[in-house]
Structures are given as C-alpha cells and as structure tokens.
C-alpha cells in the first residue's frame, strides 16, 4: 500500500466468472448474471421461475464441465488475466490505484467502489473491458456505478472500439502470431452476439464491431476476400446478429478452406467464450465440416501493448493533471 492515498483510481471492469468450476458455483454466477434485466429482458415474474426451475439446474452442470476444461491453476482464465492486466496497467500508472472488478461475481464492482470511497479516494475512472459499447454490457456497469458512486467523482469510458493504441495492439498481436505460425487461408473475426431486436432498437454494438474490424483489417492490409466478421454465443430462440460464427465456419469448410485463423477482438481477455467455445467447440465443428485446422489467436490479455493502450485511455479521460 502506498504511504499516501492516490488522487485517482482506475477500475478495469470485466463481466465476471464463477469462483470454481463446479455446478453450485456456476449456478450462483449464472443466477446473478441472468437476473440482470439488461441481459435478459423477459418480464421478471415469467423469467425467474424459468431461470431457477429449469435453466440453472440444467445449465449449471454442463457449464461447470466446460469451465473445468479451461480452468487454470490460479483460477478462471477471465479472472486471472483481468487481474494480471490490472497489475500491468498499475505499473504504467504509478500514482494511481488500479484494480480489477467484476460486474457479476467477485471482486464485485459495487464493493470496489465502496472500498475506494472509504479509503478516501475521490476520483475514479471506470473502464469496462468491452471495446465495443452495448446496452447489455457497458450500460449494466454504469447502472452499478450510478447506484454506488455517491461521494465519488466518476469518469466513465464508454468504448474504445477504434482507439488507435488498442487497434495497434490487436494488429501487433495478429502479426506476431502469423510470424510465428504463418498465416491461415482466412481470418475470421468473432464477436459475442446480440439479439437483432436490440440492434433494431438502437444498440450501436454491431456498428462498433464493424468499425473495429475495419480498422484492424486496414492496418493489416487484408483484402475483402481474406476475412469475415461473425457473431458467436447465441442464447435462446430469437434471432441474433448474423452471420453466425459456426455457420460461417461450415461454409468456409464447404468452400474448400482448410486452415482458418480466428481472432476475438470483442474480448479483452481469454474466457470461456474464446477458449472453450471457439478453440474447442468451433474447432471440432470446422474439422467435422471438412475443414482442416481452426487456429485460435489469443486475446490481448496482459500483453504490454494492451496495458499501454488502457493506461493511455485512462490518462486521457482523467486529464493531464492525473
């Protein structure tokens, strides 16, 4: 602990994760996550009996097995890499307090804000680790901040979808990976999906995913036929953003593509959706459809350029005096 209280704190806020790869821990986490009205917009009295009576009992054990397949010795990859990223950013902001926080689960965002206020810190920069803004993710973080930020001066970073330092970090990671492994025949950009209904109602998420992809593609110098933007992680029966990652991979295999590289720029750090859904499930699907090899490119995680980019974002919003 520093001898004096820093003037400013930075909270790097991620989605959250179960505390253990067990059915009870996963059920607790999913109960909090899927009870957020930003995430599931079904009337409460209809949704809660369905969630607690059917979905959690069925999904808990299955999801626990998936988490177990990617669990690290230090814990959940999302928690481990988010903590390491906060430590890397802290090294770049020595006069600040830099902490990780989770919207769901621990360390809880609400608890972090209360602790900072009790410590005497008065200015807090909140950076949701979602490069592309969505009402389902970024606004849910803001909901907590608005409830818990009394007595704090809060500066909120809504998105960094085309921030040049972040784009440069993604581009560098792709180039370095390709230098080590050689480029595949096609580069697939896979983002977390969203119900089309939300996009029709004005959520700018798909436009920001497109803007991120264009910026990365232009910096890499890729031609139109060398890449595709897709969306993963559909849930429920309503129509989600398209094209879907799994269907696109099947189409690429049918076209004769034998080696596809997949990058996920919507995820700041690796997690269940990248390590299990993409690198395992979709790799198997691509192979079964006649494709040869799906190669997943890791997220930025605690890479130095990633930490540089986020530290620069925080400094910029806080001002030169921070």
N, C-alpha and C positions, 0 to 999 in steps of 0.2 A: 504493500500500500504506500502511495506517495505520502510525503510528510505534510503536504498541503492539499486541500481539496481542489481538483481541477475545476476550471471555469465551465468546461463543456464536456458532455458525454455524447458518445455515439453508440446507438443501439442498432446492431445488424440483426434484423428480424426475419426468421425463416418460418416455414409453415408449421413444422413440428413433427414428432415421431413418437412411437411407443417407447417406453423405457426398457422393454425387454421383448425378445421375440417369442412371446407366449400368448396364448389365446386371451387370458384375462387382461394382460397389459394392452393388447391390440384392441380389445373391446372398449376399454376405458378411453383410449385415444380416439377411436372412431366415434364413440358416443359424443365426445366434445366436438370433434371436427364436423360431424354430420348433423349436429344440432345447431350449427351456425346458420341463421336464416340467409346470410349472404351466399352460402354454399348450396343449400337445398331450400328452394322457395315453394315448398308444398305447405299448405296450412298446417299449423302446429298440431292441432288435435287429430289430424289424419296421419301425419308423418311419424309422430313419436311412438304410437303403438306398433306401427310397421317397423320402425327402426329397431326398437328394443325387443319386439317379439319375434321378428323374423330375420332382419338383415344382420344385426350384430351376432346372434347365435350362429348363423350360417357363415358369415364372412370372417368372423374372428379366428377360428382355427385355420382356415385356408390362408388368410393373410399372414398369420403367425409363421406358417411354413415358408412363405415367400420371404419374410423378414429374416428368418433363420438362415436362408440360403445366401444372404449378403452381409450378415452381421459381422462386424469387425471385433478384434479382441478388446478394443476400447469402447465399443458400443455401436449404436446405429450409425451408419455412414453419414447420414444427414447431420446428426448431432456432432459427430467427430469432426467432420470437415468444416462445419459452421464455426465451431469453437476454434479450430486451427486458423480459420480465416480471420476471426476477430483478433486473435493473437498477432497475426501478421500485420493487420491494419494498425493495431496498437503500437507496434514497433515503428510505424511510419507517422504516428500522431502522439509523440511522447508527452505532450502537455494535456492530453485528453484522457478521459476514461472510456475505453472501448469494450463493449460487452456484447455477447450473443444473447438472443432472446427468441422465444418461440410463440407463435400465435396460439397454438394448441399444445398442451403438454408442458414440459419443463426444459429450461428455465422460463417460466411464464413471463410474457411481456408486462402484464399488469404488476407482477411482483418486482420486476426490474425497475419500473417507473417509480413505484413506491419507495424502493430502497434508495434510489438516486436522490429523491426528494428528501428523505430522512438524512442522507449523508451531507446535504447542504448544496448539492449541485442544482443550479437554477436553469441552465440552458442545455437542452437535449436535442440532438439531431437524430431523427428516426429514419433509418434506411431499410425499407422492406427489400429483401433479396429476391425481388421479382423484377427483372429488367423491363418487362412489358406490363403496363398497368392493366388491371382488371377490377371490376367491382367485386368479384368473388374472392380476391386475394388482397390486393392493396387496400381497398376500402374497408375490409374486415380488420386490418391492422389499425387503420385510422379510427375505427369505432372504439377500439380499446384505448387508444391514445386520448380520444376526446373524453372518455369516462374517467381516466386515471391521471390526467395531466394537470390537475389543479395546482397552482403554485409553480409550475414549470413553464419556461419559455421553450416551446417546441417548434422545431423546423423540420418539415416533412418532405422527404424526397419521393415524389410520386412514381417516377420511372426514369430509366436511363437506356431506353431501347436503342438509341443511336448515339449515345455518348462516345466521342471519338476514342477516348482511352479504353473504354470497355470493348468497343469494336476491335481496336488494335490488339487487345489481349486475346480475344477469341480467334482472330486471324492468326496471330502468332502461334497459338496452341494447335490450330489445324495444320499450319505449315510445318511446325516441328514434328508433329505426328507423321505427316506424309514423308518428311525427310527420313525418318527412322524406318517407316514401314512401306514406302511407296504408295502412290495414290490408287484408290479403287477406281472402278469404272464409273461410279455415280456417287455424288454426295447428297445424302438425304438430311434435311433439317426437320427435326421432330420436336414439336412444341406440345405442351399439355393442352388438351382440348377444352371446349367450352360449348354449352348448348347454343345452337344457332339462334334461339329465341332471344338470348341475352345480347348477342351481336346486333340483331334486328332492332332491339330496344335502345341501342346507342352505346353499348360497351365497346371501347376502341381497341380491345385486345387484338383482334385479328389484323387490324391495320398496323399496329405496332410490331407484331410478329413479322409482317411483310416488310416493314421498314428496317427492322434488324437484319433480316435475311438479305435484303438488297444491299445494305451497307457492307455486310461481310462478303457477299458474293463479288461485289465490285472491287473490294480490296484484294480478294484472292485472284481476280481476273478470270472468273469462270464464265463460260458461255451458257446460253439459255438451256441447252440440252444436257448440261453436265450436273444439274442439281434439281431438287424438288423440295418444296415446303409442304409439310404434312402435320397432322394433329393426332395425338395419341390419347389413351386413357379414358375412353368413353365409359359412361356410367348411366344406367337407366335406359329407357326405351325411346326417349325423344331424340330428335335429330341433332347431331353435334356438328361442329365445324368440319369441313372437308377440304382437301382429300384426307382420308384416314391413313395413318402410317401403315397399318397392317395390310390394307387393300393395295396401297401403293407398292409395298414390297412384293406382294404376289404378282402385281402387274409387271414390275421390273424383271422378276424371275421369268415370267412368260415371254418377255421381250428378248430374253437371252442374256440379261445382265448376270454375271457370275460373281462379282465382288462389289459390294456396296458398303460405303462408309456412312455411318450415322453420327450426327452431332446434335446436341440438345441445348441450344443457346438460351432457352427459357428457364433453365435450371441453373442456379448459381453454383450448387454443389451436387455431387452424386447422391442418389437416394434410391428408393425402391423403384420409382418410375424409370430411372435410367439403367440401373444395374441389373434389375430383375426383368422388368417389362421389355426393355429394348435389348440389352445384351444377352438375355437368356430366351425369353418367350419369342420375341420377334426374330431373333437369330434362328431359332428352331423352325419358325413358320417360313422364313425365307428359304431355308435349306429344303424343307419339305415341299415347297412350291417349285423346286427345280433350280433355285439359285445356289450358288456355291457357298460363299462366306459373307456374313454380315460382320463388319468390324465396327465396334462402338468406340468413339473418341471420348475420353473422359471429360467431365465438366472442368471448369477452371479451378474449382476447389480453392486451396490456399496458395495457388501459384502467385509468384511475386508480382507479375503484371496485373493480376486481378486485384491484389491488395493495393497496389499503386493507384489503380483506377478508382476504387471505392474511397480511398483516402482523399484523392483529389476531388471527388464529388462532395464529400463531407466538408472539406475546406472551402470549396466554392460557395456552398449554400450558407455556411456559417460566417463567411466574410474573412477579410484579410487579417482581422484582429484576433481570430481564434487561435 
